[in-house]
Structure formats: C-alpha cells, structure tokens
C-alpha cells in the first residue's frame, strides 16, 4: 500500500490549498443540495426543508473555508481542525436525516447521501491528519 505521508506533507506545506479544496467542496454541496436536489425532491425523497438546512450549513462551511484560505496567515492548525470536526458533525446530521426520512427516501436518495457522507468523512479525516502533521512540522 502506498504511503500517504508525502501527500499529507505537501498539503501541510500549503494549507491554503487545503482550505480552498474544502471550500469548493462545500460550495458544490451547497449548489447540489440547494438547487439541484430541491428540483429532484420526488426522485430522491428528501424533503425540501431538510435539503435547505443541509445546503445552508454547507454554505456557511464554504464561507468559513474561503475566509481561512485568504485571511488566516499563521496558526492554521486550529482552523483546519474546526472545519474537520464541523464536517464530521455535518455527516452526523446528514445521517440522522437519512434515518429520520428513510420511509420516503428512494434508492437514489440513499445512495447520494451515503456517498456524500463517505466523501466528507474521508476529507475530514484527511484534514485531521494534515493538522497533526502541521503541528509536528512546526
């Protein structure tokens, strides 16, 4: 298995890129949840109210990550940890919506939200590793 340490070290040396990637991912979630999936409510089965909540949270995360990318010059580690834990919390909320609305969700809806959770958990765990390496490098 390949050692991920070179990738982690590279991201740790350019944390602005890490925040930009997170910001664009959150922006994509915001657009998918708040625009695309709202129009496909019947196809996925998630109520518009739940999609709206998730979209607004993703929008706040995008603003936070872009803010960090462009304005934070020193001591990035706590800000990266904040967005990582926020992303994990978002996944818990998404999963709770998935369970609560299970009776109405379609197969496509379940697949979309499970895939989103898997991707975001992976990103958050990667962010935590980068934050740890950053701490070790400083």
Residue pairs with C-beta under 8 A, 6 or more apart in sequence:
4 129
5 133
8 126
8 129
8 130
8 133
9 133
9 137
11 17
11 18
11 126
11 130
12 130
12 133
12 134
12 137
13 137
15 76
15 80
15 130
15 134
16 69
16 70
18 80
18 127
18 130
19 65
19 66
19 68
19 69
19 72
19 76
19 79
19 80
19 83
20 65
20 66
20 69
21 123
22 61
22 65
22 83
22 87
22 123
22 127
23 61
23 62
23 64
23 65
23 66
23 69
24 62
25 119
25 120
25 123
26 58
26 59
26 61
26 62
26 65
27 58
27 59
27 62
29 54
29 55
29 58
29 61
29 116
29 120
30 55
30 58
30 59
30 62
33 51
33 52
33 54
33 55
33 58
34 51
34 52
34 55
34 56
34 58
34 59
37 44
37 46
37 51
37 112
38 48
38 51
38 52
41 47
41 48
41 51
43 106
43 108
43 109
44 105
44 106
44 108
44 109
44 112
45 101
45 104
45 105
45 106
45 109
46 97
46 101
46 104
46 105
46 109
46 113
47 101
47 104
50 97
50 101
53 93
53 97
54 90
54 93
54 94
54 97
57 90
57 93
58 90
61 83
61 86
61 87
61 90
64 82
64 83
64 86
65 83
68 76
68 79
68 80
68 83
72 79
76 134
77 131
77 134
77 135
77 138
80 127
80 130
80 131
80 134
81 127
81 128
81 131
83 127
84 124
84 125
84 127
84 128
84 131
85 124
87 120
87 121
87 123
87 124
87 127
88 120
88 121
88 124
90 120
91 117
91 120
91 121
91 124
94 113
94 116
94 117
95 113
95 117
97 113
98 105
98 110
98 113
98 114
98 117
105 113
